[in-house]
Amino acid sequence: MTTLKLAISHYDRFVPLLEGIEAPEGFDLDVLHVSQSNYGRYGQNRHERMLRDREFDIAEVSFSSYIMERSRSKEFTAIPVFPRRLFSQSQIWINATGRVKKPEDLIGKRVGLNTFQTTLSVLAKGDLQSGYGVPWRSIEWVVSKEETIAFEKAADVSITAAPAHTNIGEMLIRGEIDAIFRPHPPRQALEGASEIKRLFADPKAEEARYFKQRGFYPIMHVMAFRTEVLERYPNVRQSVMDMFQRIEATTARYYDDPNWSRLAWGRLHLEEERHLLGPNLWPIGIEENRKNMEQFIAYSHDQGLLPGKVSVDELF
């Protein structure tokens, strides 16, 4: 039987896959825990290893970088399975004693990013502009990593590289930048640094308001195949889609047990979330996610990351 190499992060929503409980019918999987920024059993930098090096047959990749690559070539083809999602509001961090107190204070300031094209970076820039009146072009962007997919920066956009071997969390503490937009909290914040705090005092309320206005939990990652794999094995697309549907049905029941999570109030948090955001934040499929994807494509185009117009249907 054909064995395909699949690289993913270790999330609760992937436990049946990581434990070998689920697999696609007609195919074997070599499932590799490969992280992007944190530790994975098989290393990190999963996006680059897939989109640059073509190392895996299937991988969880940055939605932003995937769209950029898909708009330039057809070497990768995604299925509408989205294993990571985040709101932007709780991922914006500021210096607690600095000049930024509210979103509009970011105008004219220096903001640290992993990369300009990181999905959270694109989302936060777009959300600030569309929801808070903060033009993203008015900010100097300081990036700490090399871009996954090369692009031509517009003349009116300010992007500078952080000094080599410099941590942007430390830069924020020292006041060398005014904020950080990242898909993970700065290490210094996790360690209790009092100099760093979130921009929004009540990010949960901001995110609930965002969801009420826009109706979705923003996509961060997508599952992508090397296109040649789909061409060689035409049945694998639907087989993998069906597998993820089964996994979603299984993992949705995990928190029926109030002690499944290490969080004492995990079940209560779930009940609160469902009250505020509805029962299904993780839909699979194109139509179920079309509005979500259309907004992100518009953000990407506005930020100069795409060479031309791209439609949702061209992604799959």
C-alpha positions in Angstrom: 0.0 0.0 0.0 1.2 3.5 -0.8 2.7 5.4 2.2 2.5 9.2 2.2 4.5 11.5 4.4 2.3 14.0 6.3 3.7 16.8 8.6 1.5 18.4 11.2 1.6 20.1 14.6 0.5 18.4 17.8 -3.0 19.7 18.5 -5.8 18.1 20.5 -7.8 18.1 17.2 -5.2 15.8 15.6 -4.9 13.2 18.4 -6.6 10.4 16.4 -4.2 11.0 13.6 -1.1 11.2 15.7 -2.1 8.1 17.7 -2.8 6.1 14.5 -6.5 5.7 15.3 -7.5 7.3 12.0 -5.9 7.0 8.5 -7.1 7.6 5.0 -8.8 4.6 3.3 -6.5 3.0 0.7 -3.3 4.8 1.9 -0.9 4.6 4.7 0.5 7.7 6.4 3.8 8.4 7.9 2.6 11.1 10.4 5.4 13.4 11.5 5.0 15.9 14.3 6.8 18.9 12.8 6.4 22.2 14.4 6.7 25.6 12.9 8.1 27.8 15.7 8.2 25.5 18.7 9.7 22.0 19.3 8.4 19.1 17.3 9.6 15.5 17.4 10.7 15.8 13.8 12.0 19.4 14.0 10.4 22.7 13.1 10.2 25.2 10.1 7.4 23.0 8.6 6.2 25.7 6.2 9.6 26.3 4.7 10.4 22.5 4.5 7.1 22.0 2.6 6.8 25.1 0.4 10.5 25.6 -0.3 12.1 22.2 0.0 9.1 20.0 -1.0 10.0 17.6 1.8 6.5 16.2 2.6 3.7 14.8 0.5 1.1 16.5 2.7 1.6 19.2 5.3 -0.1 21.8 7.4 1.2 25.1 6.0 0.7 28.8 6.4 -2.5 29.9 4.7 -0.8 33.2 3.6 2.3 31.6 2.2 0.3 28.9 0.5 -1.9 31.5 -1.3 1.3 33.3 -2.4 2.8 30.2 -3.7 -0.4 29.0 -5.4 -0.8 32.4 -7.1 2.7 32.0 -8.6 2.8 28.3 -9.4 0.6 25.2 -9.2 3.1 22.9 -7.4 0.9 22.7 -4.3 -2.9 22.1 -4.0 -4.8 22.4 -0.8 -7.9 20.7 0.5 -10.3 22.9 2.6 -9.1 21.6 6.0 -7.9 24.3 8.3 -6.0 23.0 11.3 -5.1 26.3 12.9 -7.2 29.4 13.5 -6.6 32.5 15.6 -8.2 35.9 16.2 -5.7 38.7 15.9 -6.7 40.9 18.9 -5.2 38.7 21.6 -1.9 38.3 19.6 -1.0 42.0 19.6 1.5 42.9 22.4 2.8 46.2 23.5 5.4 47.7 25.9 3.4 48.3 29.1 5.1 51.6 29.8 5.4 52.7 26.1 3.7 55.2 23.9 1.0 52.8 22.6 -2.2 52.7 24.7 -4.9 52.1 22.0 -4.9 50.9 18.4 -4.6 54.3 16.8 -1.4 54.9 18.8 0.3 52.4 16.5 0.2 54.9 13.6 3.8 55.9 12.8 5.3 53.4 15.2 7.6 50.4 14.8 6.0 46.9 15.0 7.8 43.5 15.2 6.6 40.6 13.1 7.9 37.1 12.4 7.6 37.9 8.7 5.5 40.3 6.8 3.6 37.4 5.2 3.0 35.4 8.3 -0.7 34.7 8.3 -1.2 36.3 11.7 0.8 39.4 10.5 -1.5 39.7 7.4 -4.6 39.2 9.5 -3.6 41.7 12.2 -2.6 44.4 9.7 -5.9 44.0 7.8 -8.0 43.9 10.9 -6.4 47.0 12.3 -7.0 48.9 9.1 -10.6 47.7 8.5 -11.8 47.5 12.1 -9.8 50.2 14.0 -8.9 52.8 11.4 -5.1 52.1 11.6 -3.6 52.3 8.1 -1.0 49.4 8.0 1.1 51.5 5.6 1.7 54.1 8.3 3.7 51.6 10.4 7.3 50.5 10.1 7.4 46.7 10.1 10.4 45.0 11.7 10.7 41.4 10.7 12.8 38.7 12.5 12.8 35.9 9.9 13.4 35.4 6.2 10.2 35.5 4.1 9.0 32.0 3.1 7.9 33.1 -0.3 9.7 36.0 -2.0 7.7 39.0 -3.1 8.3 42.5 -4.3 7.7 45.2 -1.7 5.8 48.2 -2.7 7.6 51.5 -2.6 5.4 53.0 0.1 5.8 50.1 2.5 8.5 50.2 5.2 9.9 46.8 6.1 13.3 46.4 7.9 15.0 43.4 9.3 15.6 43.1 13.0 19.4 43.0 13.8 20.9 39.5 13.6 20.7 37.4 16.7 18.2 39.9 18.3 15.0 38.7 19.9 12.0 40.9 19.1 10.6 40.3 22.6 13.7 41.8 24.1 13.5 44.7 21.5 9.9 45.4 22.8 11.1 45.4 26.4 13.9 47.9 25.6 11.5 50.1 23.7 13.3 49.6 20.3 9.9 48.6 18.8 6.5 49.6 20.1 4.5 46.4 19.6 4.6 42.8 18.4 2.1 40.9 16.3 2.9 37.1 16.5 1.0 33.8 16.4 2.6 32.9 19.7 3.0 35.1 22.8 6.5 36.5 23.2 8.6 34.2 25.4 9.1 37.1 27.8 5.4 37.4 28.4 5.1 33.7 29.0 7.8 34.1 31.6 5.9 36.9 33.4 7.7 40.0 32.1 5.8 43.0 33.5 7.1 45.2 30.6 4.9 43.4 28.1 1.1 43.3 27.9 -1.6 42.9 25.4 -2.9 45.9 23.5 -6.5 45.2 24.3 -7.3 45.0 28.0 -10.2 42.6 27.3 -9.1 40.7 24.1 -11.9 38.1 24.6 -14.5 40.8 24.4 -12.9 42.3 21.3 -12.7 38.9 19.6 -16.3 38.0 20.5 -17.3 41.4 18.9 -15.3 40.6 15.8 -16.9 37.2 15.5 -20.4 38.7 15.9 -19.6 41.3 13.1 -17.8 39.0 10.7 -19.1 35.5 11.5 -16.0 33.4 11.5 -12.9 32.3 13.4 -10.0 33.4 11.1 -8.0 30.7 9.3 -4.3 30.4 10.0 -3.2 27.2 8.3 -4.4 24.8 5.5 -3.6 21.3 4.6 -1.7 21.2 1.3 -0.5 18.4 -1.0 2.3 18.5 -3.5 0.2 18.6 -6.7 2.2 15.7 -8.2 0.9 13.5 -5.4 -2.7 14.2 -6.3 -1.9 13.6 -10.0 -0.3 10.3 -9.2 -3.0 9.2 -6.8 -6.3 10.8 -7.7 -8.3 9.1 -5.0 -6.1 10.4 -2.1 -7.8 13.9 -2.0 -11.2 12.6 -1.1 -9.8 9.9 1.2 -7.8 12.4 3.2 -10.8 14.8 3.3 -13.0 12.0 4.6 -10.4 11.2 7.3 -10.3 14.7 8.5 -14.1 14.8 8.7 -14.0 11.7 10.9 -11.3 13.2 13.1 -13.3 16.4 13.5 -16.4 14.4 14.7 -14.3 12.5 17.2 -12.3 15.4 18.7 -15.5 17.5 19.0 -16.6 15.1 21.7 -13.4 15.2 23.7 -14.5 18.0 26.1 -17.7 16.1 26.9 -15.5 14.8 29.7 -14.9 17.8 32.1 -11.5 16.5 33.0 -10.2 15.7 29.4 -8.2 18.9 29.5 -5.6 19.8 32.1 -7.6 23.1 32.6 -9.7 22.8 35.7 -12.5 24.8 34.0 -12.0 23.4 30.5 -15.6 22.2 30.1 -16.9 25.5 31.5 -14.7 27.5 29.0 -16.1 25.3 26.2 -19.7 26.1 27.3 -19.0 29.8 27.4 -17.3 29.7 24.0 -20.3 27.9 22.4 -22.6 30.5 23.9 -20.6 33.4 22.5 -19.3 31.9 19.2 -21.6 29.0 18.3 -21.1 25.2 18.2 -18.7 24.9 15.2 -15.6 27.1 14.9 -13.7 24.5 12.8 -15.8 23.9 9.7 -14.3 21.9 6.9 -15.2 22.7 3.3 -15.0 25.6 0.8 -18.5 27.1 1.1 -18.4 26.9 4.9 -15.2 29.0 4.9 -15.7 31.2 1.7 -16.3 34.5 3.5 -13.4 33.8 5.8 -11.0 33.1 2.9 -12.3 36.0 0.8 -11.5 38.5 3.5 -7.9 37.1 3.9 -7.3 37.1 0.1 -8.4 40.8 0.0 -6.0 41.6 2.9 -3.1 39.7 1.1 -3.8 41.6 -2.2 -4.0 45.0 -0.5 -0.7 44.2 1.3 1.1 43.5 -2.0 1.7 39.8 -1.5 -0.2 38.5 -4.6 0.8 39.2 -8.2 -2.8 39.5 -9.3 -6.4 38.6 -8.4 -6.9 35.2 -6.8 -10.3 33.6 -6.1 -11.2 31.1 -3.4 -11.9 28.4 -6.0 -8.4 28.7 -7.5 -6.9 27.6 -4.2 -8.3 24.0 -4.2 
